[in-house]
Amino acid sequence: MKISELMTKEVFTIPPDMSVKEAARLLMDKEISGLPVVDKDNKVIGMLTEKDIISMAMPKYLEEKDLHDFAYILDDGPFWKKAEEADKLKVKDIMRKEVLCVSESTPLPEVARLMISKKVRRIPIVTDGKLVGIIARADIVKEIAKKTGII
């Protein structure tokens, strides 16, 4: 089975200059956990996820190392203060710039393998570098459930 049979073709996208606050609102309104960031030519230039928004409010050293700043953890004031910066930051400031993309002809097992090995929840589908769809882990789970008679 090719990914083109499972992918969502109407993809919500965001521009790199959108505020993080607006992007977070879109994530909540659409009940999705990640958005491809595209340029004016619809080329994928990044990905913004819930994780990126949460990470924005965390000190980088806590995210990158297995350290525990107990003062930071016990006092949530600094967390909320950094979270308020969402108004000032643009998507391009916190998005992941390295995005794994696949083509419409990529076999489903290969996409599933990539999701697991690269620890990603969604993969943009591109043709000639332009976004044509997206596939999420939930889409694959749903297909497994259909094929095995669970649903």
C-alpha positions in Angstrom: 0.0 0.0 0.0 1.3 3.4 -0.9 1.1 6.4 1.4 -0.9 8.3 -1.2 -3.9 6.0 -0.3 -3.7 6.9 3.4 -2.4 10.5 3.5 -4.5 13.5 4.5 -4.5 15.7 1.4 -6.0 18.8 3.0 -3.2 19.8 5.3 -3.3 22.7 7.7 0.0 24.6 7.3 1.6 27.7 8.7 4.0 30.3 7.5 7.4 30.9 9.2 6.5 34.4 10.2 3.3 33.5 12.1 3.5 34.1 15.9 3.9 31.1 18.1 0.7 32.2 19.9 -1.3 32.0 16.7 0.2 28.7 15.8 -0.6 27.3 19.2 -4.2 28.5 18.9 -4.5 26.7 15.5 -3.1 23.5 17.0 -5.8 23.6 19.7 -8.6 24.7 17.4 -7.9 21.9 14.9 -7.1 19.4 17.6 -3.8 18.4 16.0 -0.3 18.1 17.5 1.9 19.4 14.7 1.9 21.6 11.6 4.1 21.8 8.6 5.7 25.1 8.1 5.7 26.1 4.4 7.2 28.9 2.3 5.2 30.9 -0.3 5.8 28.1 -2.9 4.3 25.5 -0.5 7.7 23.9 0.1 8.2 22.4 3.6 10.8 24.4 5.5 10.0 23.2 9.0 7.6 21.5 11.4 6.1 23.0 14.6 4.7 20.6 17.2 3.2 20.8 20.7 6.6 19.6 21.9 8.3 22.6 20.4 5.9 24.9 22.1 6.4 23.3 25.5 10.2 23.2 24.9 10.1 27.0 24.3 9.2 27.5 28.0 12.0 25.3 29.3 15.6 26.3 29.8 17.7 24.7 27.1 20.1 23.0 29.5 17.1 21.0 31.1 16.1 19.9 27.6 19.5 18.9 26.4 20.9 17.2 29.4 19.7 14.9 32.1 20.0 17.6 34.7 17.4 18.7 37.2 17.1 22.3 38.2 14.9 21.8 41.3 14.4 25.5 41.8 13.0 25.8 38.2 10.9 22.7 38.6 9.4 23.7 42.0 8.7 27.3 41.1 6.6 27.4 37.9 6.9 31.2 37.6 9.9 31.1 35.2 8.1 28.5 33.1 5.0 30.8 32.7 7.2 33.8 32.1 9.0 32.1 29.2 5.6 30.8 27.9 4.3 34.3 27.7 7.0 35.0 25.1 4.9 33.1 22.6 3.5 36.5 21.6 6.9 37.8 20.7 8.3 34.7 19.0 7.7 33.6 15.4 7.2 30.0 14.3 10.6 30.2 12.6 12.3 30.9 15.9 11.3 27.5 17.5 10.3 25.2 14.6 12.3 22.1 13.7 14.2 23.0 10.5 15.2 19.4 9.6 12.0 17.7 8.5 11.7 14.2 7.3 9.6 14.1 4.1 8.6 11.2 1.9 7.0 10.9 -1.6 3.5 9.6 -2.4 5.0 6.3 -3.7 6.7 5.4 -0.4 5.5 2.1 0.8 3.6 2.1 4.1 6.0 -0.2 6.0 8.9 2.2 5.1 7.0 5.2 6.4 6.1 3.2 9.6 9.8 2.3 10.0 10.9 5.9 9.6 8.3 7.1 12.2 9.6 4.6 14.7 13.3 5.0 14.1 13.2 8.8 13.8 10.7 9.2 16.6 8.3 11.4 14.6 4.5 11.4 14.8 3.8 12.8 11.3 5.6 13.0 8.0 4.8 15.5 5.3 4.3 14.0 1.8 6.0 16.0 -1.0 6.0 15.9 -4.8 8.8 18.0 -6.5 9.5 19.5 -3.1 6.0 20.8 -2.6 3.6 19.6 0.1 0.8 17.4 -1.2 -0.3 15.6 2.0 0.7 14.4 5.5 0.6 11.0 7.2 0.3 10.6 11.0 1.0 7.6 13.2 -2.8 7.6 14.0 -3.5 7.1 10.3 -1.3 4.0 10.2 -2.9 2.6 13.4 -6.3 3.1 12.0 -5.3 1.2 8.8 -3.9 -1.6 10.9 -7.1 -1.8 12.8 -9.2 -1.9 9.6 -7.0 -4.6 8.0 -7.0 -6.8 11.1 -10.7 -6.5 11.8 -10.5 -4.5 15.0 -12.8 -1.9 13.4 
